[in-house]
Amino acid sequence: MDTLLWSIDTADGLGVLGRLWRPFLIGMMLYYSGYLAIWLAALARSARIIPAFRPLAPHEAVDALVAIPSLLRSRNDLDDLQAAATTALGNGYPGKLVVCLAIDGCSERPELVLELERWAVARRGAATVLIARIEHRSGKGVAVAASLLRTERAVAHGELARMPPVFFNMDADGVLGPQALERMVAKLVRPSWLWRQRPIIVASNVMVRREHYWNGWAKFFTLRYQLAIQVAREYMTSISLAR
């Protein structure tokens, strides 16, 4: 460490920059290289080289559970949670769907929990909507586990015929794209064309909603939207592409 500090202290600015330009250039090339893969994938889909998604057959549409944990501390939290649950319920999944809303620390805003329960009862139909309560704030992992326990109790009490074999964990401030659940289940129930094996886990393709980073050219060059574009780029290249 002493040698490194001595080298930085005694070197002139040009010498330091001369040593840094190469790793900086390599890092920038690696950071932006994800766009090439995305561009090639888009071209392949346009040219129909990548086959179109084949909907699930009736025997492939297994029961699925979507757990959505939330802190539910404010009206905005309630709105976000309802929006997330609505996008899951309306995603068009062809099999039986269970959506469990897990409230972490439900004793802090009991009036919001009661309102959520009334909202959930009104939307029970083709899908089953459950509420899991965690009395005191315990963390997201505990809330997700509470969703599984609540679903097991629903099976024991006859609310559900069986425990869904497929489980999804969804953030309370997220939304699902078209056929997201069906596409992820297809990855799980169909063998890979290369390895001829079925995976036991599949990651979603996380993206930033368009309205968060684009609202016309008048706002494009503002600090807020430039930061939002950087976040969107981070999701697209470093997270989604890596997954």
C-alpha positions in Angstrom: 0.0 0.0 0.0 2.9 2.4 0.8 4.4 1.7 -2.6 1.1 2.4 -4.3 0.5 5.7 -2.5 4.1 6.8 -3.2 3.6 6.0 -6.9 0.5 8.1 -7.1 2.0 10.9 -5.1 5.1 11.2 -7.2 3.6 10.6 -10.7 2.4 13.5 -12.8 -1.2 13.7 -14.0 -0.3 12.6 -17.5 1.4 9.5 -16.2 -1.5 8.5 -14.1 -4.0 9.0 -17.0 -1.6 7.0 -19.2 -1.9 4.0 -17.0 -5.7 4.3 -16.6 -6.9 4.8 -20.1 -6.6 1.1 -21.1 -8.6 -0.4 -18.2 -11.1 2.4 -18.6 -11.5 1.6 -22.3 -11.8 -2.1 -21.7 -14.4 -1.5 -18.9 -16.5 0.8 -21.2 -16.4 -1.8 -24.0 -17.5 -4.5 -21.7 -20.3 -2.3 -20.3 -21.7 -1.4 -23.6 -21.2 -4.8 -25.3 -24.6 -5.9 -24.1 -26.2 -3.8 -26.7 -24.7 -6.0 -29.4 -26.3 -9.1 -28.0 -29.7 -7.3 -27.7 -29.5 -5.9 -31.2 -28.6 -9.4 -32.6 -31.5 -10.9 -30.7 -33.9 -8.3 -32.0 -32.8 -8.9 -35.6 -33.1 -12.7 -35.1 -36.7 -12.3 -33.9 -37.5 -10.0 -36.8 -36.1 -12.5 -39.2 -38.0 -15.3 -37.4 -34.7 -17.1 -36.8 -35.8 -17.4 -33.2 -39.1 -19.3 -33.2 -42.2 -17.6 -31.9 -43.3 -18.5 -28.4 -45.5 -21.6 -28.3 -48.4 -21.3 -25.8 -48.6 -23.9 -23.0 -50.6 -27.0 -23.7 -53.2 -27.9 -21.1 -51.0 -30.5 -19.5 -48.1 -28.0 -19.3 -50.1 -25.3 -17.5 -49.4 -26.4 -14.0 -50.7 -24.6 -10.9 -48.6 -21.6 -10.0 -48.2 -19.4 -6.9 -47.2 -15.8 -7.0 -46.0 -14.3 -3.7 -45.9 -10.5 -3.4 -44.4 -9.3 -0.1 -45.0 -5.7 1.0 -44.4 -3.4 4.0 -47.7 -1.6 3.4 -46.9 1.6 5.3 -48.7 4.2 3.2 -51.5 4.7 0.7 -48.8 4.6 -2.1 -47.7 1.2 -0.8 -51.3 -0.1 -1.0 -51.7 1.3 -4.6 -48.4 -0.3 -5.7 -49.4 -3.7 -4.2 -52.8 -3.7 -5.8 -51.3 -2.8 -9.1 -48.7 -5.6 -8.8 -51.4 -8.1 -7.9 -53.7 -6.9 -10.7 -51.0 -7.4 -13.3 -50.5 -11.0 -12.0 -54.2 -11.7 -11.9 -54.7 -10.3 -15.4 -51.6 -11.8 -17.0 -53.6 -14.5 -18.8 -52.0 -17.5 -17.2 -53.9 -20.6 -18.6 -53.5 -22.7 -15.5 -54.7 -22.3 -11.9 -53.1 -19.3 -10.3 -52.7 -18.4 -6.6 -51.6 -14.9 -5.6 -50.5 -14.4 -2.0 -50.0 -10.9 -0.6 -47.7 -11.0 2.4 -47.8 -8.0 4.7 -44.6 -7.6 6.7 -45.5 -5.8 9.9 -49.3 -5.7 9.5 -49.8 -4.3 13.0 -48.4 -0.8 12.0 -51.3 0.1 9.5 -54.1 -2.3 10.2 -56.7 -0.1 8.4 -54.7 -0.6 5.2 -54.5 -4.3 5.7 -58.3 -4.5 6.2 -58.8 -2.4 3.0 -56.5 -4.8 1.1 -58.4 -7.8 2.4 -61.7 -6.4 1.1 -60.0 -5.6 -2.2 -58.7 -9.2 -2.4 -62.1 -10.8 -1.7 -63.7 -8.7 -4.5 -61.2 -10.1 -7.0 -61.4 -13.8 -6.2 -62.6 -15.6 -9.2 -60.6 -17.6 -11.7 -57.5 -17.1 -9.4 -57.2 -17.5 -5.6 -56.1 -14.5 -3.7 -54.7 -15.0 -0.2 -53.4 -12.6 2.5 -50.4 -13.6 4.7 -49.9 -11.5 7.9 -46.6 -11.0 9.7 -47.4 -9.2 12.9 -44.0 -7.4 13.3 -41.6 -6.4 10.6 -39.3 -9.3 10.0 -37.8 -8.8 6.5 -38.6 -9.7 2.9 -37.4 -13.3 3.3 -39.7 -14.0 6.2 -42.6 -12.4 4.3 -42.0 -14.7 1.3 -41.8 -17.8 3.6 -45.1 -16.6 5.2 -46.7 -16.7 1.7 -45.8 -20.4 1.4 -47.1 -21.2 4.9 -50.3 -19.4 4.2 -50.8 -21.4 1.0 -50.1 -24.6 2.8 -52.8 -23.7 5.3 -55.2 -23.0 2.5 -54.5 -26.5 1.2 -55.1 -28.0 4.7 -58.4 -26.0 5.1 -59.7 -27.0 1.7 -59.3 -23.6 0.0 -57.0 -25.2 -2.5 -56.9 -28.7 -3.8 -53.1 -28.9 -3.7 -49.9 -27.0 -3.3 -48.9 -25.3 -6.6 -45.6 -26.9 -7.9 -44.4 -23.6 -9.4 -43.5 -20.6 -7.2 -42.8 -17.0 -8.2 -41.6 -14.1 -6.1 -42.6 -10.7 -7.3 -41.8 -7.2 -5.9 -44.7 -5.1 -4.7 -43.8 -2.2 -7.0 -43.3 -4.2 -10.1 -45.6 -5.2 -13.0 -45.6 -8.2 -15.4 -45.2 -8.0 -19.1 -47.6 -9.8 -21.5 -47.6 -13.6 -20.9 -44.8 -13.3 -18.4 -46.0 -16.1 -16.1 -46.8 -18.4 -19.0 -43.4 -17.8 -20.6 -41.5 -18.5 -17.4 -43.5 -21.7 -16.7 -42.8 -22.8 -20.3 -39.0 -22.5 -19.4 -39.6 -24.8 -16.4 -41.8 -27.5 -17.9 -40.1 -27.8 -21.3 -36.6 -29.4 -21.7 -33.9 -27.2 -23.1 -33.2 -27.8 -26.8 -29.5 -28.0 -26.1 -29.2 -29.9 -22.9 -32.6 -31.7 -23.0 -33.1 -31.1 -19.3 -35.6 -28.9 -17.5 -34.3 -26.2 -15.2 -35.5 -25.9 -11.6 -35.3 -22.1 -11.5 -35.8 -19.3 -14.0 -35.1 -15.6 -13.7 -37.3 -12.9 -15.0 -36.2 -10.4 -17.6 -36.2 -7.2 -15.5 -36.7 -3.9 -17.3 -37.5 -0.3 -16.4 -40.9 1.0 -17.6 -40.8 3.3 -20.5 -42.6 6.2 -18.8 -39.8 6.3 -16.1 -37.1 7.2 -18.6 -38.8 8.7 -21.7 -41.3 11.5 -21.7 -40.4 13.4 -24.9 -37.4 15.2 -26.1 -38.1 18.3 -23.9 -37.2 16.3 -20.8 -34.7 13.9 -22.4 -31.6 16.0 -21.4 -32.7 16.8 -17.9 -30.7 15.3 -15.0 -33.6 13.2 -13.8 -34.2 11.5 -17.1 -30.5 11.0 -17.9 -30.1 9.2 -14.5 -33.2 7.1 -15.3 -31.7 6.2 -18.7 -28.6 5.1 -17.0 -30.6 2.9 -14.6 -32.5 1.4 -17.5 -29.2 0.7 -19.3 -27.9 -1.0 -16.1 -31.0 -3.3 -16.0 -30.8 -4.1 -19.7 -27.1 -4.9 -19.9 -25.8 -5.9 -16.5 -28.9 -7.6 -15.0 -31.3 -8.8 -17.7 -28.6 -9.9 -20.2 -26.5 -11.6 -17.5 -29.6 -13.5 -16.3 
